[in-house]
């Protein structure tokens, strides 16, 4: 029997799943690694550590039948940036999507017409996650390093290069750089000029189903693979997590909640939101990934659990506590911006808050308010989609956050939409596997993914609760708008207080 490895290179771990030729899971493995955050705004990773984790995952899974692994395919975190020298050796760590050090550059771009131009031509909202702004920051802050760099790539490109000796990226990853033109679907000469780099410094762009080549003999032997094992180009985690839950058009929305979160859809046409609330990344000339990435997902729930119940408590303990509180948590609202925020407010300086706190509120209300706040924030992020593509038939859910029936029902009630928990718990690796199936000719079109993707459970909105949440949502948005006026001043105060302590 033939096998395919689907690998998801995430922000905090690489996860791999071995699939047989019928897309059934034969084995799973994962390896975590640290996100280096040793100074304000910094969030980087060591590419060598990630590549080592990828090798560990491949080796563990290759023991389940190495002679028959026909291909390895990828899903990977977006917006990372790595500099290589003329010999393609590392010059930098991987600057991740969570790195906010280019925020000043972004603010300057907002003050000029550059941010508008970047969004109009590439679909990239104005935020420090974008590699185009990271490049500008590096040029300003580390000019010597910037000049030394002969190549600029992301983490998936680095891993693929190490395994094949080829520098290539796919359209969905290129689209997340702020350097890739929405219409031509080529590197944008205007954006390259703004970033002061040349096209030859960037990888060749191809479709996610492209066969890059065979695994190099050295790694084939080291990792227990055959020398004819194919490396498929794969795609971004944003695209993979969307098609992996069988959202292939604009009929349904995909919601993925892990450490962070996102709400996405595949649109048949290019979308430029008047308020730049959503990204628009081309897949090809008839499919565009549109949505909002959210910084604050399960990581906020973990913070709340530890703060309210202690680190020894389980998430089941936390959810049991939250379920005691009533709808709306007795008027307590939570804004989950513990790590700044991308969609819906696109503000790296945003901070979290409880609003409406009184002596009536106990731990149960605080616990439920956190969950409600996370979902209300997701609904705000969805408004850009709703305004541009219309109301979906349902929401398709995946990610660790959605293991709880209580949370899934809250999502259905707050969105007032049927909500479907899918069977594929690792939608990124699942989609990577399917892209390999296409590359190998085992599946003809993307629509064939429906034969393998399945639903586990459907949650329908409770009409009474949905009405209550609609009233809450209206006030929630209004208060967030008022809070936003003070995020910059609050961030400045925090910096001043931090400096005084040092």
N, C-alpha and C positions, 0 to 999 in steps of 0.2 A: 504493500500500500504506500502511496505517496503522501508526504506531509509538507505543511507550510508553517513557517514560524512568523507569527504576527507580533511585532515588538513596539511597545509604546514607551518612548523616551520622555518621561515626565519631569516636572520641576524638582521633585524630591525623591523620585525612584524610577527605575526602569522596570517595566513589567513585560513578561513574554508569555505567550500562549502557543502551544503546539497543537495544530489542527490536522485532522486526517483529511482525506480527499472528499469526505462528505461534510466537512466543516464542523465535525464533532471534536470537542476538546479532549486531547490526549495527555496534556501535562501543562503545568503552570510554574513559573518561577519569577522572583522579583529580587531586586537589590536596591537599597536606598543609598543616598549620598547627601552631604550637607549643602545647604544654601549659605554661602558666606556673606554675612551681614555685619561686618565689624566696624562700620562707620555709617553715619546718617545717610540714608538714601541708597546705599550700596546693596546690591543683591546679585552676586556672581557665583559661578560654579567652575570647578576645575574640569576642563574637557577630558583630561587624561583619566580622572576618577570616573567620569561618566562612561568613557569608552571601556574602562576596566569592568564597570558594572554590566555593560552590554555584553562583553565577552563572558562574564560569569553566567549570565542568563542563558546565552546561546549554548554554552558548554553543558549546563545542567539539563537543558531540554534536548540537546543532541543525543544524550544517552538513551533516549526513548526510540531509537531507530535512525541513527545518523545516515545510513546508506540511502535512505529514502527521502531525506529532506530536500525538496526540489527548489525551494525559494525562501528567502527572508525578506519581509516587507515591513514598512515602518509607519508609525504615527508619532509625531513629535511636537513638543512645546514650540510655540511660535515666538517670534520677535527677538530671539537671541542673536548676539553679535560676537564674532570671534575674528581676531586679526591674525594673519599668517605672514611670515616673511617670504623672501624670494625662493627659499627652499621648501616652502609649505610647512615650516615649523611654527609652533605656537608662539605668538607674541603677547597674547592677552588671555585672560580667563574668558569664560562665556558670560557675557553681560546679559542677564535674563530680562524677561518682560517686567519683572518686579523691581528692577533698578530705576530709581527716580532721580538720579544725579543730573540728568539732562533737563530737569524741570524748568530751569531758568531759560534755556534755549527754547523750550516749548512756549513759555510765556512771551518771549520776544517774537516768536513766530505768530502768536495770536495777535500781538499788538500791530504787527505788519500784516501784509496780505499773504505771507508765506503759508501759514496754516490753512487758509482757504484754498490756496493753490495745491498744496499737498493733498488735501481731502478731495478736491475736484478731480485731480488727475490720477490719484491712486486709491481713493476710498479709505484712506487712513485718517482716523480722527486725531485731533491734536492731543497727544499724550506722550509722556516720556518712555512708554514701552516701545515706541517705533524706532527701528534701527537708523532711520534717516536722522532723527534728532540725536541719537547716541553718537553717530559719526560727527555731527557738528560739535557736540560737546567734547569729544576726544580731540578734534582739531584745535579747539580753543584751550583745553586744559592740559593736553598731553601731545603737543605738536610734534615732538621728536618721534614718539611712538607711532603717531599717525603717518608720518612720512616713511617710516620703516616698513609699514604694512604693504605688501604686494597683493594680498587677497583679503576679501571680507566675506565671511560665510556665517552660517548658523550651526547649531549643535548637530542637527541631523546630517548636514552636509559634511561635517567633520567625521562623523562615524562612518558614513558611506565612503568617504575618501580613504579612510584608514583600511577599510575592508576591500576596496577595489582599485585604489590609486586614481580615482576619477573625481573631479570636482563638478558636481551636478546638483541642481535643486529642482523642485517641482513647482508648478504654477501656484499651488495653494500656499506654499511656504514663501515664494517670491512675493506674492501678493501682500504678505504681512510685513513688508519691509518699509513701505512708504516710498519705494524706488521703482515700483512696477506699474506700468500704465494700464489703467482700467480698459481702455478701448483697444489699443494695439496689442496688449498682453505681451509686451517686451519691456526690457529695462528702459525707463523714461529718461531721455537725455537731459531734460530740464532739471529733474530731481538729482541726477548724477552731478550736474554742474553745481547745484546748490550744496550738495554734500562734498563737493570737491574730490570726487573719485571718478575713475574711468570704467567703462564697461568691461574691459579685460580683467579688472580686479574682482569681478563677480562671477559666480558659477554659471554654467550653461543651464538654460531652463528647458524642461521637458514635461510631459504629462505624468501624473502619478503612477500610471501603469507601465512606464518605461522600464525595460530591463537594462540596468546600468552595466552589468557584466557579471562574471563569475567571481566568487570569493577568491582572493589571492591564495596561492598554494600554502604559504606560511600559516595563514589564519585557518585555512581549511584543516590542516593537520593539527594545529593547536586546539581548535574548537570541536574537533570530532566530526567535521563535515566532509562531504565529497568535494572534489575540485570543480565539479560542474554545478554546484549549488548556486543558483542565481540570486543576485541582489536586486530587488525591485525598488524603484525610487520612493514609492510611498507618498504620504501626504502629511499635512499639518494636523495636529490634534483637533483643531476647530472643525475642519472638514470631516475628518475620520469619525469624530464623536457624533456628528450630525447624520451622516449616511449610515453609521453603525447602529442607529436606532430606527432605521428605515424612514428617515425624513429625506426624501429625494426631490421634493418640490415645495411649493408654498401652501400646500393644503394643511400641514401640521407644523408645529414648532418643536424643536428639540431643546430640552433643558438638561444640562449636565452640571452636577454639583459634587465636587470633590473638595480639595483644599480651597480652591477658588470656585467660580461658577461661570456659566454662560448660557445665553438663550439665543438660538440661531434658527435660520431657515435657509433653504435653497430657493432662490428666486430665478425666474427665467429671463430676467432683464436686469440691466444695470440700475442701481438705486443710489441716488445722492440725496440724503436727507437734508432738508433746509436748515436744520439746527445741528447737523453733524452728530446726532445722537447714536448712530449705528455705523459700524464699519461695513464696507462692501468690497469683498475680495473675489476676483474672478477665479473660476475653476477652468472654464473654457468660454467660448463666445456665446453660449446659450445657458450657462449656469453660473450663478453668483452666490457666494456664501455671505449672508447678511445677518448681522446680529450685534449683540452687546456682550463683551467680556466683563466679568465682575470679579474684583479682587477678593471680596469677602464672602466666602462660602463656609465650608465645614471648619475652617481654621477658627472662625469666630465662635462656632458652637463648642469647639474644644476649649477655647478661652473661657466661655461662660460656664461650662461644666466645672473646670478647675477652680474658677473664682467663687462659684456658689456652693459647690459640694466637695471640692478638694480633688487632687490628682488621682486619688485611689478610687474615686467613684467611677462607675461605668456610664456609658451613654444611655443604657437602659434605665439606670437610676435617674438620670437627668430628664429623659422623656417621660418617665412615670411622674416625676414632680411637675413638669410642664402641663401634663394632661389634666392635673387637678384644677388648674386655673380656667376661668371662663373665657369665652370668645372676646377678644379685645383686651384681655389682661387688665380689666378694670380701668381702661383708659390710659394705660401705660404704653408709650411708643418707644421703639428702639431704632436708632439709626446705626447701621453696622459698619461704619467706615473706620475700622480699627487699623487698616493698612492703606489709607487713602482710598480712592475709588476711580475705576474706569467708568464703564456704563453703570448707572445712567447719568452721572453728573460730571465725569471726566475731570476730576480734581484731585491731584496727588496730595494736596494739603488738607483734604477733608479728614475729620476725626469723628469718632463715634460718640453717641450720647443717648441717654434716657431722657425722655420728655414726659412730664405729667406725673412724676414720682411723688407719692404721698405716704403717710404712715400706714395707710390701708394696704399698701403693697408689701407682700411677703416674697419669699424665694420662689414660690410657684409662679406668681405673676411675672417676676423678672425672667424666669426661665422661659415661660411661654412668649413673653414680649420679644425675646431675642429671636426665637424661631419665626414669629410673625414678622418681625422687622426684616429678617433675611429674605422672606418671601415677598413682602411688600416692595422691597428694593428691587427684586427680580421683576416684579410687575411693572415698576417704573421703567426698568431697562427694556421691557417688552413694548412700551408705547411707541417707540420709533418703528418697530416692526409692524405693529397694528396699524399705524397711520400710513405706512407705505405699501404693505402687502395684504392688509385686511385681517379679519378674525379667522383663526385656524379652527379646524374641526376639533382638534384635541392637542394636548401636550404629550410629548414622549419623554419619559424620565429615565435617567441613568446616573450612576455615581453613588458613592457611599452614603450621602445625605438621604437618599431615597430608599434605604433599606427599611425605614420605619413606616408602617401603615399610617400612624398618626401624622407624620409629616406629609406624606403623599396626599392624605385627605385635606390637610390644611392648604396645600398647593391648589387642589381642585376648588376649594371653597373661596380662596382669595382671588384666584384668576377667574372663577366662575366658568370653568371649562372642564369637560371630561379629561381626565389625566390618566395616562397609561404608563405603568411600570413595565419596562421591557425585560426580556430574559437575559440579554447579553449584558453582563455586569461590567465587562471591559470592552466598551464599544469601540475604543480606539484600536486595540489589537485585533478585534474582530474585523473592522473595516480594512485594516492593513492586510489581513489574510485575504479578504475578498479582492482587493486590488491586485494581489499576486495571482489569484485565480484568473482574473481577467488577462493579466500579462502572459500567463501560461496557456491561455486558450481554453481553460476549464469552465469559464463562464463568459457568455458573449457580451452582455451589456450590464450596466449598473443596476437596471431594474431586476436583474436576477437575484440581487441580494435579498429580495423579499422571500425567496424560497428558503432562506436560512435564518432570517431575523424573525423573532417571535415576541408576542406580548405575554406578560405574566399575569397582570391584573389591571382592571379598569376601576378608577375612582370617579364617582359622579358628584357634582357639587351638592351640598346641602343648601336648599333654597333660602332657608331662614338665615343661616350663617353667612351665605354669600351676600345677602342684602346688608348685613351688619358690616361686613368687610368692605363693601363698596363705599359706605359712609366713612369708615375709618381711612380708606385709601385717599379719599378727597382731602381730608385734613392732613394726612401724612405728607402728601406732596406739597401742600401749602406751607407746612412747618419746615420742611427740608429747604424750600426756597428761601425762607427767612434765615435759617441757619447758615446757608451757603455764603451769605454776605460777610460772615465773620470768620470763616475758615483760615483765611490768610493771616489775619491779625492773631488768631489763636496759635497758628503754627509759628509765627514770629515770637510770640510770648514764650512758647515751649523752648525754642532755641535759646532765647535769652536766659531763661531759668536754668537750662542745661549748662550753658557756658558759665554761669555764676557758680554752679556747684563744682565744676572742674577747677 
